[in-house]
């Protein structure tokens, strides 16, 4: 599945990932391959994602995310 993280200034990350964990407004949730479509706002916290078993995190202050057809698009304020 593809993850794209944008901030107002630049593209922060773009690549294939195994999973994405997001700080949704209604609580944290994990997105895996073939996840149903969803749009959500994000609260302050960390976005966690794994590439080939190696995990990375990114601290955000706000944003929103869209999951559609194995593409997770995230617009954030850092």
N, CA, C, O and CB atoms as a CASP TS submission, in Angstrom:
PFRMAT TS
TARGET T0000
AUTHOR 0000-0000-0000
METHOD Language model
MODEL 1
PARENT N/A
ATOM      1  N   UNK     1       0.854  -1.158   0.000  1.00  0.00           N
ATOM      2  CA  UNK     1       0.000   0.000   0.000  1.00  0.00           C
ATOM      3  C   UNK     1       0.904   1.226   0.000  1.00  0.00           C
ATOM      4  O   UNK     1       2.023   1.180   0.510  1.00  0.00           O
ATOM      5  CB  UNK     1      -0.973  -0.005   1.219  1.00  0.00           C
ATOM      6  N   UNK     2       0.418   2.311  -0.569  1.00  0.00           N
ATOM      7  CA  UNK     2       1.222   3.521  -0.693  1.00  0.00           C
ATOM      8  C   UNK     2       0.808   4.541   0.377  1.00  0.00           C
ATOM      9  O   UNK     2      -0.378   4.737   0.642  1.00  0.00           O
ATOM     10  CB  UNK     2       1.074   4.129  -2.113  1.00  0.00           C
ATOM     11  N   UNK     3       1.805   5.180   0.979  1.00  0.00           N
ATOM     12  CA  UNK     3       1.584   6.239   1.954  1.00  0.00           C
ATOM     13  C   UNK     3       2.207   7.517   1.422  1.00  0.00           C
ATOM     14  O   UNK     3       3.363   7.529   1.000  1.00  0.00           O
ATOM     15  CB  UNK     3       2.176   5.864   3.345  1.00  0.00           C
ATOM     16  N   UNK     4       1.425   8.597   1.446  1.00  0.00           N
ATOM     17  CA  UNK     4       1.924   9.916   1.075  1.00  0.00           C
ATOM     18  C   UNK     4       1.583  10.859   2.224  1.00  0.00           C
ATOM     19  O   UNK     4       0.417  11.014   2.587  1.00  0.00           O
ATOM     20  CB  UNK     4       1.306  10.416  -0.294  1.00  0.00           C
ATOM     21  N   UNK     5       2.614  11.489   2.792  1.00  0.00           N
ATOM     22  CA  UNK     5       2.410  12.456   3.873  1.00  0.00           C
ATOM     23  C   UNK     5       2.842  13.821   3.363  1.00  0.00           C
ATOM     24  O   UNK     5       3.997  14.024   2.990  1.00  0.00           O
ATOM     25  CB  UNK     5       3.207  12.056   5.167  1.00  0.00           C
ATOM     26  N   UNK     6       1.891  14.757   3.353  1.00  0.00           N
ATOM     27  CA  UNK     6       2.147  16.118   2.905  1.00  0.00           C
ATOM     28  C   UNK     6       2.066  17.075   4.093  1.00  0.00           C
ATOM     29  O   UNK     6       1.250  16.892   4.995  1.00  0.00           O
ATOM     30  CB  UNK     6       1.145  16.529   1.801  1.00  0.00           C
ATOM     31  N   UNK     7       2.914  18.086   4.080  1.00  0.00           N
ATOM     32  CA  UNK     7       2.741  19.238   4.967  1.00  0.00           C
ATOM     33  C   UNK     7       2.538  20.433   4.046  1.00  0.00           C
ATOM     34  O   UNK     7       2.729  20.293   2.838  1.00  0.00           O
ATOM     35  CB  UNK     7       3.990  19.445   5.953  1.00  0.00           C
ATOM     36  N   UNK     8       2.160  21.603   4.557  1.00  0.00           N
ATOM     37  CA  UNK     8       1.996  22.759   3.674  1.00  0.00           C
ATOM     38  C   UNK     8       3.282  23.130   2.918  1.00  0.00           C
ATOM     39  O   UNK     8       3.217  23.732   1.846  1.00  0.00           O
ATOM     40  CB  UNK     8       1.526  23.951   4.482  1.00  0.00           C
ATOM     41  N   UNK     9       4.429  22.777   3.465  1.00  0.00           N
ATOM     42  CA  UNK     9       5.705  23.155   2.863  1.00  0.00           C
ATOM     43  C   UNK     9       6.255  22.143   1.863  1.00  0.00           C
ATOM     44  O   UNK     9       6.925  22.525   0.904  1.00  0.00           O
ATOM     45  CB  UNK     9       6.707  23.366   3.935  1.00  0.00           C
ATOM     46  N   UNK    10       5.974  20.839   2.082  1.00  0.00           N
ATOM     47  CA  UNK    10       6.641  19.829   1.258  1.00  0.00           C
ATOM     48  C   UNK    10       5.979  18.466   1.412  1.00  0.00           C
ATOM     49  O   UNK    10       5.106  18.269   2.256  1.00  0.00           O
ATOM     50  CB  UNK    10       8.123  19.734   1.628  1.00  0.00           C
ATOM     51  N   UNK    11       6.417  17.534   0.572  1.00  0.00           N
ATOM     52  CA  UNK    11       6.051  16.134   0.746  1.00  0.00           C
ATOM     53  C   UNK    11       7.023  15.549   1.762  1.00  0.00           C
ATOM     54  O   UNK    11       8.230  15.513   1.522  1.00  0.00           O
ATOM     55  CB  UNK    11       6.088  15.340  -0.623  1.00  0.00           C
ATOM     56  N   UNK    12       6.503  15.093   2.889  1.00  0.00           N
ATOM     57  CA  UNK    12       7.328  14.593   3.988  1.00  0.00           C
ATOM     58  C   UNK    12       7.768  13.156   3.729  1.00  0.00           C
ATOM     59  O   UNK    12       8.916  12.801   3.997  1.00  0.00           O
ATOM     60  CB  UNK    12       6.564  14.679   5.315  1.00  0.00           C
ATOM     61  N   UNK    13       6.860  12.327   3.206  1.00  0.00           N
ATOM     62  CA  UNK    13       7.171  10.924   2.927  1.00  0.00           C
ATOM     63  C   UNK    13       6.280  10.449   1.794  1.00  0.00           C
ATOM     64  O   UNK    13       5.108  10.818   1.714  1.00  0.00           O
ATOM     65  CB  UNK    13       6.982  10.033   4.196  1.00  0.00           C
ATOM     66  N   UNK    14       6.845   9.627   0.920  1.00  0.00           N
ATOM     67  CA  UNK    14       6.063   8.964  -0.117  1.00  0.00           C
ATOM     68  C   UNK    14       6.717   7.629  -0.406  1.00  0.00           C
ATOM     69  O   UNK    14       7.885   7.573  -0.790  1.00  0.00           O
ATOM     70  CB  UNK    14       5.960   9.837  -1.412  1.00  0.00           C
ATOM     71  N   UNK    15       5.962   6.544  -0.220  1.00  0.00           N
ATOM     72  CA  UNK    15       6.522   5.231  -0.480  1.00  0.00           C
ATOM     73  C   UNK    15       5.576   4.110  -0.102  1.00  0.00           C
ATOM     74  O   UNK    15       4.488   4.341   0.425  1.00  0.00           O
ATOM     75  CB  UNK    15       7.810   5.072   0.258  1.00  0.00           C
ATOM     76  N   UNK    16       6.010   2.892  -0.381  1.00  0.00           N
ATOM     77  CA  UNK    16       5.251   1.693  -0.048  1.00  0.00           C
ATOM     78  C   UNK    16       5.467   1.338   1.416  1.00  0.00           C
ATOM     79  O   UNK    16       6.596   1.365   1.906  1.00  0.00           O
ATOM     80  CB  UNK    16       5.657   0.516  -0.959  1.00  0.00           C
ATOM     81  N   UNK    17       4.383   1.003   2.116  1.00  0.00           N
ATOM     82  CA  UNK    17       4.452   0.653   3.536  1.00  0.00           C
ATOM     83  C   UNK    17       3.637  -0.607   3.799  1.00  0.00           C
ATOM     84  O   UNK    17       2.790  -1.001   2.996  1.00  0.00           O
ATOM     85  CB  UNK    17       3.944   1.821   4.417  1.00  0.00           C
ATOM     86  N   UNK    18       3.912  -1.229   4.944  1.00  0.00           N
ATOM     87  CA  UNK    18       3.174  -2.417   5.366  1.00  0.00           C
ATOM     88  C   UNK    18       1.954  -2.053   6.200  1.00  0.00           C
ATOM     89  O   UNK    18       0.921  -2.720   6.126  1.00  0.00           O
ATOM     90  CB  UNK    18       4.082  -3.347   6.157  1.00  0.00           C
ATOM     91  N   UNK    19       2.077  -0.992   6.992  1.00  0.00           N
ATOM     92  CA  UNK    19       0.979  -0.535   7.839  1.00  0.00           C
ATOM     93  C   UNK    19       1.179   0.934   8.171  1.00  0.00           C
ATOM     94  O   UNK    19       2.285   1.469   8.089  1.00  0.00           O
ATOM     95  CB  UNK    19       0.883  -1.382   9.133  1.00  0.00           C
ATOM     96  N   UNK    20       0.068   1.576   8.551  1.00  0.00           N
ATOM     97  CA  UNK    20       0.085   2.964   8.997  1.00  0.00           C
ATOM     98  C   UNK    20      -0.806   3.050  10.226  1.00  0.00           C
ATOM     99  O   UNK    20      -1.933   2.555  10.206  1.00  0.00           O
ATOM    100  CB  UNK    20      -0.395   3.950   7.863  1.00  0.00           C
ATOM    101  N   UNK    21      -0.323   3.665  11.284  1.00  0.00           N
ATOM    102  CA  UNK    21      -1.133   3.902  12.480  1.00  0.00           C
ATOM    103  C   UNK    21      -1.306   5.405  12.614  1.00  0.00           C
ATOM    104  O   UNK    21      -0.327   6.150  12.625  1.00  0.00           O
ATOM    105  CB  UNK    21      -0.471   3.282  13.773  1.00  0.00           C
ATOM    106  N   UNK    22      -2.559   5.850  12.715  1.00  0.00           N
ATOM    107  CA  UNK    22      -2.878   7.279  12.714  1.00  0.00           C
ATOM    108  C   UNK    22      -3.590   7.698  13.996  1.00  0.00           C
ATOM    109  O   UNK    22      -4.360   6.920  14.560  1.00  0.00           O
ATOM    110  CB  UNK    22      -3.743   7.626  11.506  1.00  0.00           C
ATOM    111  N   UNK    23      -3.336   8.931  14.464  1.00  0.00           N
ATOM    112  CA  UNK    23      -4.030   9.449  15.647  1.00  0.00           C
ATOM    113  C   UNK    23      -5.349  10.113  15.246  1.00  0.00           C
ATOM    114  O   UNK    23      -5.442  11.340  15.219  1.00  0.00           O
ATOM    115  CB  UNK    23      -3.133  10.454  16.407  1.00  0.00           C
ATOM    116  N   UNK    24      -6.348   9.322  14.940  1.00  0.00           N
ATOM    117  CA  UNK    24      -7.647   9.843  14.520  1.00  0.00           C
ATOM    118  C   UNK    24      -8.339  10.602  15.636  1.00  0.00           C
ATOM    119  O   UNK    24      -8.045  10.399  16.814  1.00  0.00           O
ATOM    120  CB  UNK    24      -8.535   8.714  14.043  1.00  0.00           C
ATOM    121  N   UNK    25      -9.251  11.471  15.264  1.00  0.00           N
ATOM    122  CA  UNK    25      -9.988  12.272  16.245  1.00  0.00           C
ATOM    123  C   UNK    25     -10.827  11.411  17.187  1.00  0.00           C
ATOM    124  O   UNK    25     -11.101  11.814  18.317  1.00  0.00           O
ATOM    125  CB  UNK    25     -10.886  13.267  15.531  1.00  0.00           C
ATOM    126  N   UNK    26     -11.233  10.230  16.727  1.00  0.00           N
ATOM    127  CA  UNK    26     -12.013   9.320  17.569  1.00  0.00           C
ATOM    128  C   UNK    26     -11.129   8.241  18.197  1.00  0.00           C
ATOM    129  O   UNK    26     -11.641   7.292  18.790  1.00  0.00           O
ATOM    130  CB  UNK    26     -13.130   8.666  16.749  1.00  0.00           C
ATOM    131  N   UNK    27      -9.810   8.379  18.072  1.00  0.00           N
ATOM    132  CA  UNK    27      -8.873   7.417  18.637  1.00  0.00           C
ATOM    133  C   UNK    27      -7.906   6.902  17.586  1.00  0.00           C
ATOM    134  O   UNK    27      -8.124   7.071  16.386  1.00  0.00           O
ATOM    135  CB  UNK    27      -9.621   6.257  19.265  1.00  0.00           C
ATOM    136  N   UNK    28      -6.843   6.276  18.047  1.00  0.00           N
ATOM    137  CA  UNK    28      -5.824   5.729  17.141  1.00  0.00           C
ATOM    138  C   UNK    28      -6.411   4.563  16.354  1.00  0.00           C
ATOM    139  O   UNK    28      -7.238   3.809  16.864  1.00  0.00           O
ATOM    140  CB  UNK    28      -4.562   5.272  17.931  1.00  0.00           C
ATOM    141  N   UNK    29      -5.970   4.427  15.102  1.00  0.00           N
ATOM    142  CA  UNK    29      -6.392   3.279  14.310  1.00  0.00           C
ATOM    143  C   UNK    29      -5.287   2.901  13.333  1.00  0.00           C
ATOM    144  O   UNK    29      -4.453   3.724  12.956  1.00  0.00           O
ATOM    145  CB  UNK    29      -7.708   3.581  13.556  1.00  0.00           C
ATOM    146  N   UNK    30      -5.306   1.638  12.935  1.00  0.00           N
ATOM    147  CA  UNK    30      -4.289   1.085  12.048  1.00  0.00           C
ATOM    148  C   UNK    30      -4.898   0.810  10.683  1.00  0.00           C
ATOM    149  O   UNK    30      -6.015   0.305  10.577  1.00  0.00           O
ATOM    150  CB  UNK    30      -3.680  -0.202  12.641  1.00  0.00           C
ATOM    151  N   UNK    31      -4.150   1.147   9.643  1.00  0.00           N
ATOM    152  CA  UNK    31      -4.564   0.882   8.267  1.00  0.00           C
ATOM    153  C   UNK    31      -3.625  -0.174   7.698  1.00  0.00           C
ATOM    154  O   UNK    31      -2.404  -0.020   7.727  1.00  0.00           O
ATOM    155  CB  UNK    31      -4.547   2.193   7.393  1.00  0.00           C
ATOM    156  N   UNK    32      -4.217  -1.253   7.178  1.00  0.00           N
ATOM    157  CA  UNK    32      -3.478  -2.314   6.507  1.00  0.00           C
ATOM    158  C   UNK    32      -3.936  -2.380   5.049  1.00  0.00           C
ATOM    159  O   UNK    32      -4.911  -1.729   4.673  1.00  0.00           O
ATOM    160  CB  UNK    32      -3.686  -3.687   7.227  1.00  0.00           C
ATOM    161  N   UNK    33      -3.251  -3.149   4.247  1.00  0.00           N
ATOM    162  CA  UNK    33      -3.614  -3.313   2.835  1.00  0.00           C
ATOM    163  C   UNK    33      -5.085  -3.714   2.711  1.00  0.00           C
ATOM    164  O   UNK    33      -5.588  -4.502   3.512  1.00  0.00           O
ATOM    165  CB  UNK    33      -2.707  -4.376   2.156  1.00  0.00           C
ATOM    166  N   UNK    34      -5.767  -3.168   1.709  1.00  0.00           N
ATOM    167  CA  UNK    34      -7.179  -3.434   1.406  1.00  0.00           C
ATOM    168  C   UNK    34      -8.143  -2.908   2.467  1.00  0.00           C
ATOM    169  O   UNK    34      -9.258  -3.413   2.592  1.00  0.00           O
ATOM    170  CB  UNK    34      -7.387  -4.912   1.244  1.00  0.00           C
ATOM    171  N   UNK    35      -7.725  -1.902   3.226  1.00  0.00           N
ATOM    172  CA  UNK    35      -8.599  -1.252   4.210  1.00  0.00           C
ATOM    173  C   UNK    35      -9.754  -0.579   3.480  1.00  0.00           C
ATOM    174  O   UNK    35      -9.586  -0.108   2.355  1.00  0.00           O
ATOM    175  CB  UNK    35      -7.807  -0.211   5.069  1.00  0.00           C
ATOM    176  N   UNK    36     -10.918  -0.531   4.104  1.00  0.00           N
ATOM    177  CA  UNK    36     -12.059   0.188   3.529  1.00  0.00           C
ATOM    178  C   UNK    36     -11.734   1.667   3.393  1.00  0.00           C
ATOM    179  O   UNK    36     -10.871   2.188   4.098  1.00  0.00           O
ATOM    180  CB  UNK    36     -13.323  -0.004   4.396  1.00  0.00           C
ATOM    181  N   UNK    37     -12.427   2.337   2.486  1.00  0.00           N
ATOM    182  CA  UNK    37     -12.246   3.771   2.283  1.00  0.00           C
ATOM    183  C   UNK    37     -12.683   4.531   3.542  1.00  0.00           C
ATOM    184  O   UNK    37     -13.675   4.188   4.185  1.00  0.00           O
ATOM    185  CB  UNK    37     -13.050   4.255   1.041  1.00  0.00           C
ATOM    186  N   UNK    38     -11.915   5.567   3.869  1.00  0.00           N
ATOM    187  CA  UNK    38     -12.235   6.381   5.049  1.00  0.00           C
ATOM    188  C   UNK    38     -11.602   7.758   4.884  1.00  0.00           C
ATOM    189  O   UNK    38     -10.546   7.904   4.269  1.00  0.00           O
ATOM    190  CB  UNK    38     -11.735   5.694   6.366  1.00  0.00           C
ATOM    191  N   UNK    39     -12.262   8.754   5.441  1.00  0.00           N
ATOM    192  CA  UNK    39     -11.704  10.101   5.565  1.00  0.00           C
ATOM    193  C   UNK    39     -11.861  10.487   7.025  1.00  0.00           C
ATOM    194  O   UNK    39     -12.930  10.300   7.606  1.00  0.00           O
ATOM    195  CB  UNK    39     -12.421  11.144   4.597  1.00  0.00           C
ATOM    196  N   UNK    40     -10.798  11.027   7.627  1.00  0.00           N
ATOM    197  CA  UNK    40     -10.843  11.377   9.045  1.00  0.00           C
ATOM    198  C   UNK    40      -9.967  12.581   9.332  1.00  0.00           C
ATOM    199  O   UNK    40      -9.004  12.852   8.614  1.00  0.00           O
ATOM    200  CB  UNK    40     -10.407  10.194   9.905  1.00  0.00           C
ATOM    201  N   UNK    41     -10.310  13.292  10.380  1.00  0.00           N
ATOM    202  CA  UNK    41      -9.424  14.337  10.887  1.00  0.00           C
ATOM    203  C   UNK    41      -8.453  13.686  11.856  1.00  0.00           C
ATOM    204  O   UNK    41      -8.727  12.622  12.410  1.00  0.00           O
ATOM    205  CB  UNK    41     -10.230  15.494  11.578  1.00  0.00           C
ATOM    206  N   UNK    42      -7.312  14.340  12.055  1.00  0.00           N
ATOM    207  CA  UNK    42      -6.277  13.814  12.938  1.00  0.00           C
ATOM    208  C   UNK    42      -6.041  14.780  14.092  1.00  0.00           C
ATOM    209  O   UNK    42      -6.139  15.997  13.932  1.00  0.00           O
ATOM    210  CB  UNK    42      -4.966  13.567  12.160  1.00  0.00           C
ATOM    211  N   UNK    43      -5.732  14.225  15.240  1.00  0.00           N
ATOM    212  CA  UNK    43      -5.419  15.029  16.418  1.00  0.00           C
ATOM    213  C   UNK    43      -3.909  14.994  16.656  1.00  0.00           C
ATOM    214  O   UNK    43      -3.206  14.207  16.024  1.00  0.00           O
ATOM    215  CB  UNK    43      -6.193  14.512  17.672  1.00  0.00           C
ATOM    216  N   UNK    44      -3.407  15.830  17.552  1.00  0.00           N
ATOM    217  CA  UNK    44      -1.967  15.791  17.841  1.00  0.00           C
ATOM    218  C   UNK    44      -1.530  14.394  18.288  1.00  0.00           C
ATOM    219  O   UNK    44      -2.223  13.724  19.054  1.00  0.00           O
ATOM    220  CB  UNK    44      -1.609  16.826  18.926  1.00  0.00           C
ATOM    221  N   UNK    45      -0.387  13.981  17.801  1.00  0.00           N
ATOM    222  CA  UNK    45       0.142  12.661  18.144  1.00  0.00           C
ATOM    223  C   UNK    45       1.187  12.239  17.131  1.00  0.00           C
ATOM    224  O   UNK    45       1.781  13.070  16.445  1.00  0.00           O
ATOM    225  CB  UNK    45      -0.987  11.619  18.212  1.00  0.00           C
ATOM    226  N   UNK    46       1.403  10.942  17.048  1.00  0.00           N
ATOM    227  CA  UNK    46       2.409  10.398  16.132  1.00  0.00           C
ATOM    228  C   UNK    46       1.762   9.543  15.059  1.00  0.00           C
ATOM    229  O   UNK    46       0.865   8.746  15.332  1.00  0.00           O
ATOM    230  CB  UNK    46       3.446   9.578  16.898  1.00  0.00           C
ATOM    231  N   UNK    47       2.236   9.725  13.831  1.00  0.00           N
ATOM    232  CA  UNK    47       1.919   8.788  12.758  1.00  0.00           C
ATOM    233  C   UNK    47       3.029   7.749  12.785  1.00  0.00           C
ATOM    234  O   UNK    47       4.212   8.086  12.758  1.00  0.00           O
ATOM    235  CB  UNK    47       1.804   9.507  11.336  1.00  0.00           C
ATOM    236  N   UNK    48       2.637   6.490  12.837  1.00  0.00           N
ATOM    237  CA  UNK    48       3.610   5.403  12.846  1.00  0.00           C
ATOM    238  C   UNK    48       3.404   4.595  11.580  1.00  0.00           C
ATOM    239  O   UNK    48       2.270   4.276  11.221  1.00  0.00           O
ATOM    240  CB  UNK    48       3.469   4.506  14.125  1.00  0.00           C
ATOM    241  N   UNK    49       4.507   4.257  10.892  1.00  0.00           N
ATOM    242  CA  UNK    49       4.397   3.446   9.682  1.00  0.00           C
ATOM    243  C   UNK    49       5.580   2.494   9.605  1.00  0.00           C
ATOM    244  O   UNK    49       6.658   2.768  10.133  1.00  0.00           O
ATOM    245  CB  UNK    49       4.330   4.338   8.417  1.00  0.00           C
ATOM    246  N   UNK    50       5.353   1.364   8.932  1.00  0.00           N
ATOM    247  CA  UNK    50       6.383   0.333   8.829  1.00  0.00           C
ATOM    248  C   UNK    50       6.690   0.054   7.371  1.00  0.00           C
ATOM    249  O   UNK    50       5.792  -0.139   6.551  1.00  0.00           O
ATOM    250  CB  UNK    50       5.941  -0.959   9.542  1.00  0.00           C
ATOM    251  N   UNK    51       7.993   0.037   7.062  1.00  0.00           N
ATOM    252  CA  UNK    51       8.485  -0.287   5.728  1.00  0.00           C
ATOM    253  C   UNK    51       9.417  -1.486   5.880  1.00  0.00           C
ATOM    254  O   UNK    51      10.467  -1.385   6.514  1.00  0.00           O
ATOM    255  CB  UNK    51       9.222   0.947   5.055  1.00  0.00           C
ATOM    256  N   UNK    52       9.032  -2.614   5.301  1.00  0.00           N
ATOM    257  CA  UNK    52       9.836  -3.846   5.378  1.00  0.00           C
ATOM    258  C   UNK    52      10.216  -4.180   6.819  1.00  0.00           C
ATOM    259  O   UNK    52      11.352  -4.566   7.097  1.00  0.00           O
ATOM    260  CB  UNK    52      11.108  -3.707   4.525  1.00  0.00           C
ATOM    261  N   UNK    53       9.259  -4.028   7.728  1.00  0.00           N
ATOM    262  CA  UNK    53       9.489  -4.366   9.129  1.00  0.00           C
ATOM    263  C   UNK    53      10.177  -3.298   9.947  1.00  0.00           C
ATOM    264  O   UNK    53      10.261  -3.433  11.167  1.00  0.00           O
ATOM    265  CB  UNK    53      10.281  -5.589   9.205  1.00  0.00           C
ATOM    266  N   UNK    54      10.673  -2.240   9.328  1.00  0.00           N
ATOM    267  CA  UNK    54      11.335  -1.154  10.057  1.00  0.00           C
ATOM    268  C   UNK    54      10.332  -0.027  10.285  1.00  0.00           C
ATOM    269  O   UNK    54       9.753   0.501   9.336  1.00  0.00           O
ATOM    270  CB  UNK    54      12.587  -0.632   9.277  1.00  0.00           C
ATOM    271  N   UNK    55      10.129   0.341  11.567  1.00  0.00           N
ATOM    272  CA  UNK    55       9.127   1.341  11.923  1.00  0.00           C
ATOM    273  C   UNK    55       9.711   2.742  11.980  1.00  0.00           C
ATOM    274  O   UNK    55      10.864   2.940  12.364  1.00  0.00           O
ATOM    275  CB  UNK    55       8.500   0.997  13.253  1.00  0.00           C
ATOM    276  N   UNK    56       8.888   3.714  11.590  1.00  0.00           N
ATOM    277  CA  UNK    56       9.230   5.129  11.692  1.00  0.00           C
ATOM    278  C   UNK    56       8.048   5.859  12.289  1.00  0.00           C
ATOM    279  O   UNK    56       6.916   5.381  12.223  1.00  0.00           O
ATOM    280  CB  UNK    56       9.615   5.728  10.308  1.00  0.00           C
ATOM    281  N   UNK    57       8.311   7.027  12.876  1.00  0.00           N
ATOM    282  CA  UNK    57       7.263   7.847  13.462  1.00  0.00           C
ATOM    283  C   UNK    57       7.437   9.289  13.039  1.00  0.00           C
ATOM    284  O   UNK    57       8.544   9.741  12.748  1.00  0.00           O
ATOM    285  CB  UNK    57       7.268   7.733  14.987  1.00  0.00           C
ATOM    286  N   UNK    58       6.315  10.008  13.008  1.00  0.00           N
ATOM    287  CA  UNK    58       6.322  11.423  12.690  1.00  0.00           C
ATOM    288  C   UNK    58       5.332  12.111  13.614  1.00  0.00           C
ATOM    289  O   UNK    58       4.153  11.755  13.634  1.00  0.00           O
ATOM    290  CB  UNK    58       5.974  11.676  11.191  1.00  0.00           C
ATOM    291  N   UNK    59       5.799  13.097  14.382  1.00  0.00           N
ATOM    292  CA  UNK    59       4.931  13.849  15.289  1.00  0.00           C
ATOM    293  C   UNK    59       4.168  14.909  14.496  1.00  0.00           C
ATOM    294  O   UNK    59       4.750  15.638  13.693  1.00  0.00           O
ATOM    295  CB  UNK    59       5.758  14.507  16.434  1.00  0.00           C
ATOM    296  N   UNK    60       2.848  14.985  14.737  1.00  0.00           N
ATOM    297  CA  UNK    60       2.018  15.985  14.065  1.00  0.00           C
ATOM    298  C   UNK    60       1.208  16.765  15.095  1.00  0.00           C
ATOM    299  O   UNK    60       1.020  16.317  16.226  1.00  0.00           O
ATOM    300  CB  UNK    60       1.080  15.318  13.032  1.00  0.00           C
ATOM    301  N   UNK    61       0.728  17.948  14.681  1.00  0.00           N
ATOM    302  CA  UNK    61      -0.128  18.742  15.568  1.00  0.00           C
ATOM    303  C   UNK    61      -1.589  18.701  15.125  1.00  0.00           C
ATOM    304  O   UNK    61      -2.485  18.913  15.942  1.00  0.00           O
ATOM    305  CB  UNK    61       0.358  20.192  15.613  1.00  0.00           C
ATOM    306  N   UNK    62      -1.844  18.427  13.831  1.00  0.00           N
ATOM    307  CA  UNK    62      -3.205  18.334  13.301  1.00  0.00           C
ATOM    308  C   UNK    62      -3.132  17.857  11.861  1.00  0.00           C
ATOM    309  O   UNK    62      -2.055  17.799  11.267  1.00  0.00           O
ATOM    310  CB  UNK    62      -3.948  19.704  13.396  1.00  0.00           C
ATOM    311  N   UNK    63      -4.292  17.514  11.305  1.00  0.00           N
ATOM    312  CA  UNK    63      -4.330  17.143   9.901  1.00  0.00           C
ATOM    313  C   UNK    63      -5.559  16.339   9.569  1.00  0.00           C
ATOM    314  O   UNK    63      -6.507  16.264  10.351  1.00  0.00           O
ATOM    315  CB  UNK    63      -3.101  16.368   9.531  1.00  0.00           C
ATOM    316  N   UNK    64      -5.528  15.735   8.390  1.00  0.00           N
ATOM    317  CA  UNK    64      -6.591  14.822   7.991  1.00  0.00           C
ATOM    318  C   UNK    64      -6.000  13.734   7.101  1.00  0.00           C
ATOM    319  O   UNK    64      -4.908  13.883   6.552  1.00  0.00           O
ATOM    320  CB  UNK    64      -7.734  15.580   7.257  1.00  0.00           C
ATOM    321  N   UNK    65      -6.746  12.636   6.970  1.00  0.00           N
ATOM    322  CA  UNK    65      -6.257  11.498   6.190  1.00  0.00           C
ATOM    323  C   UNK    65      -7.381  10.925   5.347  1.00  0.00           C
ATOM    324  O   UNK    65      -8.552  10.957   5.728  1.00  0.00           O
ATOM    325  CB  UNK    65      -5.669  10.410   7.112  1.00  0.00           C
ATOM    326  N   UNK    66      -6.993  10.397   4.187  1.00  0.00           N
ATOM    327  CA  UNK    66      -7.920   9.693   3.309  1.00  0.00           C
ATOM    328  C   UNK    66      -7.300   8.346   2.968  1.00  0.00           C
ATOM    329  O   UNK    66      -6.128   8.269   2.598  1.00  0.00           O
ATOM    330  CB  UNK    66      -8.232  10.523   2.014  1.00  0.00           C
ATOM    331  N   UNK    67      -8.081   7.300   3.092  1.00  0.00           N
ATOM    332  CA  UNK    67      -7.667   5.956   2.679  1.00  0.00           C
ATOM    333  C   UNK    67      -8.576   5.564   1.531  1.00  0.00           C
ATOM    334  O   UNK    67      -9.797   5.536   1.685  1.00  0.00           O
ATOM    335  CB  UNK    67      -7.745   4.908   3.872  1.00  0.00           C
ATOM    336  N   UNK    68      -7.983   5.258   0.367  1.00  0.00           N
ATOM    337  CA  UNK    68      -8.776   4.907  -0.797  1.00  0.00           C
ATOM    338  C   UNK    68      -7.934   4.051  -1.739  1.00  0.00           C
ATOM    339  O   UNK    68      -6.879   4.482  -2.203  1.00  0.00           O
ATOM    340  CB  UNK    68      -9.293   6.176  -1.517  1.00  0.00           C
ATOM    341  N   UNK    69      -8.397   2.859  -2.012  1.00  0.00           N
ATOM    342  CA  UNK    69      -7.760   1.945  -2.979  1.00  0.00           C
ATOM    343  C   UNK    69      -6.267   1.746  -2.709  1.00  0.00           C
ATOM    344  O   UNK    69      -5.438   1.903  -3.605  1.00  0.00           O
ATOM    345  CB  UNK    69      -7.950   2.475  -4.394  1.00  0.00           C
ATOM    346  N   UNK    70      -5.940   1.399  -1.464  1.00  0.00           N
ATOM    347  CA  UNK    70      -4.569   1.111  -1.034  1.00  0.00           C
ATOM    348  C   UNK    70      -3.623   2.297  -1.155  1.00  0.00           C
ATOM    349  O   UNK    70      -2.415   2.119  -1.308  1.00  0.00           O
ATOM    350  CB  UNK    70      -4.024  -0.027  -1.831  1.00  0.00           C
ATOM    351  N   UNK    71      -4.172   3.511  -1.085  1.00  0.00           N
ATOM    352  CA  UNK    71      -3.371   4.723  -0.987  1.00  0.00           C
ATOM    353  C   UNK    71      -3.844   5.483   0.238  1.00  0.00           C
ATOM    354  O   UNK    71      -5.026   5.805   0.362  1.00  0.00           O
ATOM    355  CB  UNK    71      -3.482   5.599  -2.283  1.00  0.00           C
ATOM    356  N   UNK    72      -2.910   5.772   1.148  1.00  0.00           N
ATOM    357  CA  UNK    72      -3.197   6.556   2.338  1.00  0.00           C
ATOM    358  C   UNK    72      -2.575   7.936   2.116  1.00  0.00           C
ATOM    359  O   UNK    72      -1.352   8.075   2.085  1.00  0.00           O
ATOM    360  CB  UNK    72      -2.638   5.862   3.649  1.00  0.00           C
ATOM    361  N   UNK    73      -3.416   8.942   1.963  1.00  0.00           N
ATOM    362  CA  UNK    73      -2.965  10.315   1.767  1.00  0.00           C
ATOM    363  C   UNK    73      -3.193  11.081   3.054  1.00  0.00           C
ATOM    364  O   UNK    73      -4.312  11.123   3.566  1.00  0.00           O
ATOM    365  CB  UNK    73      -3.704  10.992   0.577  1.00  0.00           C
ATOM    366  N   UNK    74      -2.135  11.689   3.583  1.00  0.00           N
ATOM    367  CA  UNK    74      -2.224  12.379   4.858  1.00  0.00           C
ATOM    368  C   UNK    74      -1.700  13.799   4.689  1.00  0.00           C
ATOM    369  O   UNK    74      -0.579  14.000   4.223  1.00  0.00           O
ATOM    370  CB  UNK    74      -1.434  11.623   5.957  1.00  0.00           C
ATOM    371  N   UNK    75      -2.511  14.780   5.066  1.00  0.00           N
ATOM    372  CA  UNK    75      -2.099  16.182   5.068  1.00  0.00           C
ATOM    373  C   UNK    75      -1.970  16.608   6.522  1.00  0.00           C
ATOM    374  O   UNK    75      -2.924  16.491   7.292  1.00  0.00           O
ATOM    375  CB  UNK    75      -3.122  17.096   4.286  1.00  0.00           C
ATOM    376  N   UNK    76      -0.805  17.098   6.898  1.00  0.00           N
ATOM    377  CA  UNK    76      -0.543  17.365   8.317  1.00  0.00           C
ATOM    378  C   UNK    76       0.145  18.705   8.540  1.00  0.00           C
ATOM    379  O   UNK    76       0.771  19.275   7.647  1.00  0.00           O
ATOM    380  CB  UNK    76       0.306  16.257   8.905  1.00  0.00           C
ATOM    381  N   UNK    77       0.000  19.178   9.765  1.00  0.00           N
ATOM    382  CA  UNK    77       0.808  20.258  10.291  1.00  0.00           C
ATOM    383  C   UNK    77       1.786  19.621  11.270  1.00  0.00           C
ATOM    384  O   UNK    77       1.391  18.844  12.139  1.00  0.00           O
ATOM    385  CB  UNK    77      -0.073  21.378  10.976  1.00  0.00           C
ATOM    386  N   UNK    78       3.043  19.951  11.125  1.00  0.00           N
ATOM    387  CA  UNK    78       4.080  19.356  11.980  1.00  0.00           C
ATOM    388  C   UNK    78       4.293  20.177  13.228  1.00  0.00           C
ATOM    389  O   UNK    78       5.128  19.828  14.062  1.00  0.00           O
ATOM    390  CB  UNK    78       5.396  19.223  11.220  1.00  0.00           C
TER
END
